[in-house]
Amino acid sequence: MSSKRTFYVLLAIFGVCLLGLFGVTFLAEKLVAKQADTLKSQRLQIQTLDSEATGLASAKRDIKKYQGLADIAKSIVPQDKDQAQTVREIVGIAAKQGISIGSVTFPTSSLGGLGTTATKANQSQLQPVVGISGVLYLQITVQSDGNSTVPYNKFIAFLNALEHNRRTALVSAITLTPDSKNSNNVGFSLTLDEYIKP
């Protein structure tokens, strides 16, 4: 083999090696870029999981911290609309103040109407409280005995007792009718809101 021919063979081998080196470098660069993307994605996933774990731990602490408040709320806000119990409590409060109640009325019930289901049956007459999810209210109208009026100071004590009762905590409307014979006495009609969290 002549030196010229050897030179060309070596030059061809060098060219092939150079092309192979460029090819391997290109493939290695692609592989490194792919691994970098995978690593970046996994780091982002780890950050997201860490953030969720921190949020979960915080939520668990909050649940423990506020469990007492939830228990208090459960004991304060009735879970049912026991109308008989509500009437007993209103009449009992009135009796303690020496007040005679003429009537206690509730909104018309939709029980027995079309579309009433078992889940809606225990919520008949209830309206949702705006802004507080899961809490409903029942309007109750209480009227004094039409045959007698009540001293105003007893009426105020009655209102105070109603507002401290868990079933009748909000007096949303008051209508007073002064006694024409005694200006210190009044007849009344009250609208009470009973809050319920079924």
Secondary structure in CASP SS format (residue, H / E / C, confidence):
PFRMAT SS
TARGET T0000
AUTHOR 0000-0000-0000
METHOD secondary structure of the structure
MODEL  1
M C 1.00
S C 1.00
S H 1.00
K H 1.00
R H 1.00
T H 1.00
F H 1.00
Y H 1.00
V H 1.00
L H 1.00
L H 1.00
A H 1.00
I H 1.00
F H 1.00
G H 1.00
V H 1.00
C H 1.00
L H 1.00
L H 1.00
G H 1.00
L H 1.00
F H 1.00
G H 1.00
V H 1.00
T H 1.00
F H 1.00
L H 1.00
A H 1.00
E H 1.00
K H 1.00
L H 1.00
V H 1.00
A H 1.00
K H 1.00
Q H 1.00
A H 1.00
D H 1.00
T H 1.00
L H 1.00
K H 1.00
S H 1.00
Q H 1.00
R H 1.00
L H 1.00
Q H 1.00
I H 1.00
Q H 1.00
T H 1.00
L H 1.00
D H 1.00
S H 1.00
E H 1.00
A H 1.00
T H 1.00
G H 1.00
L H 1.00
A H 1.00
S H 1.00
A H 1.00
K H 1.00
R H 1.00
D H 1.00
I H 1.00
K H 1.00
K H 1.00
Y H 1.00
Q H 1.00
G H 1.00
L H 1.00
A H 1.00
D H 1.00
I H 1.00
A H 1.00
K H 1.00
S H 1.00
I H 1.00
V C 1.00
P C 1.00
Q C 1.00
D C 1.00
K C 1.00
D C 1.00
Q H 1.00
A H 1.00
Q H 1.00
T H 1.00
V H 1.00
R H 1.00
E H 1.00
I H 1.00
V H 1.00
G H 1.00
I H 1.00
A H 1.00
A H 1.00
K H 1.00
Q C 1.00
G C 1.00
I C 1.00
S C 1.00
I E 1.00
G E 1.00
S E 1.00
V E 1.00
T E 1.00
F C 1.00
P C 1.00
T C 1.00
S C 1.00
S C 1.00
L C 1.00
G C 1.00
G C 1.00
L C 1.00
G C 1.00
T C 1.00
T C 1.00
A H 1.00
T H 1.00
K H 1.00
A H 1.00
N C 1.00
Q C 1.00
S C 1.00
Q C 1.00
L C 1.00
Q E 1.00
P E 1.00
V C 1.00
V C 1.00
G C 1.00
I C 1.00
S C 1.00
G C 1.00
V C 1.00
L E 1.00
Y E 1.00
L E 1.00
Q E 1.00
I E 1.00
T E 1.00
V E 1.00
Q E 1.00
S E 1.00
D C 1.00
G C 1.00
N C 1.00
S C 1.00
T C 1.00
V E 1.00
P E 1.00
Y H 1.00
N H 1.00
K H 1.00
F H 1.00
I H 1.00
A H 1.00
F H 1.00
L H 1.00
N H 1.00
A H 1.00
L H 1.00
E H 1.00
H C 1.00
N C 1.00
R C 1.00
R C 1.00
T C 1.00
A C 1.00
L E 1.00
V E 1.00
S E 1.00
A E 1.00
I E 1.00
T E 1.00
L E 1.00
T E 1.00
P E 1.00
D C 1.00
S C 1.00
K C 1.00
N C 1.00
S C 1.00
N C 1.00
N E 1.00
V E 1.00
G E 1.00
F E 1.00
S E 1.00
L E 1.00
T E 1.00
L E 1.00
D E 1.00
E E 1.00
Y E 1.00
I E 1.00
K C 1.00
P C 1.00
END
